[in-house]
Amino acid sequence: MAEFGFNEHHQNEIINYMRFARSKRVLRLKTIDSCFEELKDSRLVEETFTVDEVKEMLDELQAVVRGEVEMELINTAHTNVLLLRQLFSQAEKFYLRLQSDISELENRWELLEQVAEFEKTDFKTTDKINKETSKPKLAPLNESGVSELLNKEIVRLQQENDKLRARLRTLESQAMSALDEKSRAERALKDLQRVQGEQQVAAQSKEINSLEDTVAALKEDYERSLSANVATQKDLQDNLISSKHELLRVQEQLALAEKELEKKFQQTAAYRNMKEILTKKNEQIKEIRKRLQRYEPNE
């Protein structure tokens, strides 16, 4: 089929489709012939007919033939759609995009003459070619360059996938390292908090002194800038209030810390020993007072 420029495989596919179309065409023509034969056998039983009877028979025949032809045209269109669906599905598996030129179908005379010529000559002499038992799938030809492009795209995608996997492994390693660093930092912070627990009171005292100095300085600034604009006065007042609140908060924390230290001190062995000594001394004093009351009774 040199006129269409197809290779041998595609030429055989066209031949198979034309056989299918011819068998459907022959079957539909037989159906139309049977419509005429049925009309002859069922209605043409008399020798003469009126004009109305002839019109009625022709109208009925027209309706039957029209229905058969319309059904055949619909089936042909739907069959062509199914054929295109097969081709497009096979092309999409290889990431191909097929295009059709509908306007070229309007060039009916030249193309249809080529198809008719092919059906008369080549179609009758190709029964011996490619009698496959299974229908092959559409595949890109090596000589067309499509297979090479697909292979290059697959290789590129595989390389990109490998790069992404390597990057993912690197990110996972970095994340694990960050988690380990976080755990070590948390443990170090807890140890530092335990070590600096006793030093918090002194630090808070210094902070209170610093805040008191700040409050005093803010007061002096407030008194000096009393004649300034309203906006500046409001800022100073806000700073003074914030500092007082912070001072009260720190004082409260200092009181809590002192109570905590006192509680810890009371729990120490030195405190318990001193408390026992004071208790014994108090008992001794009470005993001495009782003895003195015996020797020196009240008058």
Solvent accessible surface area in square Angstrom, and as a share of the most:
residue,aa,sasa,rsa
1,M,26,0.11
2,A,97,0.75
3,E,111,0.50
4,F,58,0.24
5,G,65,0.62
6,F,90,0.38
7,N,56,0.29
8,E,112,0.50
9,H,64,0.29
10,H,63,0.28
11,Q,27,0.12
12,N,9,0.05
13,E,74,0.33
14,I,47,0.24
15,I,3,0.02
16,N,65,0.33
17,Y,68,0.26
18,M,26,0.12
19,R,78,0.28
20,F,89,0.37
21,A,35,0.27
22,R,95,0.35
23,S,62,0.40
24,K,94,0.40
25,R,109,0.40
26,V,65,0.37
27,L,106,0.53
28,R,45,0.16
29,L,97,0.48
30,K,127,0.54
31,T,40,0.23
32,I,27,0.14
33,D,85,0.44
34,S,58,0.37
35,C,16,0.10
36,F,84,0.35
37,E,90,0.40
38,E,118,0.53
39,L,27,0.14
40,K,103,0.44
41,D,110,0.57
42,S,66,0.43
43,R,71,0.26
44,L,87,0.43
45,V,111,0.64
46,E,106,0.48
47,E,174,0.78
48,T,110,0.64
49,F,63,0.26
50,T,80,0.46
51,V,106,0.61
52,D,108,0.56
53,E,67,0.30
54,V,60,0.34
55,K,120,0.51
56,E,85,0.38
57,M,11,0.05
58,L,101,0.50
59,D,85,0.44
60,E,78,0.35
61,L,19,0.09
62,Q,118,0.52
63,A,65,0.50
64,V,72,0.41
65,V,34,0.19
66,R,167,0.61
67,G,33,0.32
68,E,32,0.15
69,V,61,0.35
70,E,90,0.40
71,M,101,0.45
72,E,36,0.16
73,L,116,0.58
74,I,78,0.40
75,N,65,0.34
76,T,58,0.34
77,A,52,0.41
78,H,109,0.49
79,T,37,0.22
80,N,58,0.30
81,V,91,0.52
82,L,104,0.52
83,L,62,0.31
84,L,82,0.41
85,R,157,0.57
86,Q,101,0.45
87,L,70,0.35
88,F,79,0.33
89,S,47,0.30
90,Q,32,0.14
91,A,1,0.01
92,E,119,0.54
93,K,137,0.58
94,F,61,0.25
95,Y,180,0.69
96,L,51,0.25
97,R,230,0.84
98,L,83,0.41
99,Q,176,0.78
100,S,84,0.54
101,D,83,0.43
102,I,117,0.59
103,S,79,0.51
104,E,90,0.40
105,L,113,0.56
106,E,130,0.58
107,N,72,0.37
108,R,141,0.52
109,W,209,0.73
110,E,96,0.43
111,L,46,0.23
112,L,91,0.45
113,E,110,0.49
114,Q,49,0.22
115,V,55,0.32
116,A,44,0.34
117,E,92,0.41
118,F,5,0.02
119,E,46,0.21
120,K,135,0.57
121,T,65,0.38
122,D,46,0.24
123,F,5,0.02
124,K,138,0.58
125,T,95,0.55
126,T,7,0.04
127,D,81,0.42
128,K,171,0.72
129,I,51,0.26
130,N,58,0.30
131,K,158,0.67
132,E,87,0.39
133,T,148,0.86
134,S,80,0.52
135,K,189,0.80
136,P,64,0.40
137,K,142,0.60
138,L,41,0.20
139,A,59,0.46
140,P,28,0.17
141,L,72,0.36
142,N,123,0.63
143,E,143,0.64
144,S,65,0.42
145,G,22,0.22
146,V,37,0.21
147,S,22,0.14
148,E,96,0.43
149,L,117,0.58
150,L,27,0.13
151,N,83,0.42
152,K,119,0.50
153,E,72,0.32
154,I,84,0.43
155,V,73,0.42
156,R,121,0.44
157,L,87,0.43
158,Q,105,0.47
159,Q,102,0.45
160,E,77,0.35
161,N,62,0.32
162,D,79,0.41
163,K,146,0.62
164,L,100,0.50
165,R,124,0.45
166,A,44,0.34
167,R,161,0.59
168,L,100,0.50
169,R,144,0.52
170,T,70,0.40
171,L,90,0.45
172,E,94,0.42
173,S,67,0.43
174,Q,105,0.47
175,A,51,0.39
176,M,117,0.52
177,S,60,0.39
178,A,60,0.47
179,L,100,0.50
180,D,70,0.36
181,E,98,0.44
182,K,121,0.51
183,S,48,0.31
184,R,119,0.43
185,A,59,0.46
186,E,82,0.37
187,R,140,0.51
188,A,59,0.46
189,L,96,0.48
190,K,124,0.52
191,D,63,0.32
192,L,86,0.43
193,Q,99,0.44
194,R,167,0.61
195,V,104,0.60
196,Q,75,0.33
197,G,33,0.31
198,E,137,0.61
199,Q,112,0.50
200,Q,90,0.40
201,V,25,0.15
202,A,58,0.45
203,A,58,0.45
204,Q,30,0.13
205,S,38,0.24
206,K,145,0.61
207,E,70,0.31
208,I,13,0.07
209,N,83,0.43
210,S,62,0.40
211,L,29,0.14
212,E,77,0.34
213,D,98,0.51
214,T,56,0.33
215,V,13,0.07
216,A,49,0.38
217,A,47,0.36
218,L,30,0.15
219,K,95,0.40
220,E,94,0.42
221,D,50,0.26
222,Y,55,0.21
223,E,122,0.55
224,R,166,0.60
225,S,28,0.18
226,L,100,0.50
227,S,112,0.72
228,A,42,0.33
229,N,96,0.49
230,V,120,0.69
231,A,68,0.53
232,T,52,0.30
233,Q,40,0.18
234,K,121,0.51
235,D,83,0.43
236,L,28,0.14
237,Q,75,0.33
238,D,63,0.33
239,N,73,0.37
240,L,25,0.13
241,I,87,0.44
242,S,67,0.43
243,S,16,0.10
244,K,86,0.36
245,H,115,0.51
246,E,51,0.23
247,L,26,0.13
248,L,110,0.55
249,R,104,0.38
250,V,1,0.00
251,Q,73,0.32
252,E,109,0.49
253,Q,64,0.28
254,L,31,0.15
255,A,43,0.34
256,L,105,0.52
257,A,20,0.16
258,E,90,0.40
259,K,133,0.56
260,E,85,0.38
261,L,66,0.33
262,E,99,0.44
263,K,117,0.50
264,K,103,0.44
265,F,112,0.47
266,Q,73,0.32
267,Q,110,0.49
268,T,56,0.33
269,A,58,0.45
270,A,66,0.52
271,Y,62,0.24
272,R,123,0.45
273,N,81,0.41
274,M,118,0.52
275,K,118,0.50
276,E,101,0.45
277,I,97,0.49
278,L,104,0.52
279,T,71,0.41
280,K,128,0.54
281,K,103,0.44
282,N,78,0.40
283,E,100,0.45
284,Q,98,0.44
285,I,83,0.42
286,K,112,0.48
287,E,73,0.33
288,I,94,0.48
289,R,153,0.56
290,K,116,0.49
291,R,131,0.48
292,L,95,0.47
293,Q,125,0.56
294,R,160,0.58
295,Y,177,0.67
296,E,123,0.55
297,P,96,0.61
298,N,152,0.78
299,E,221,0.99
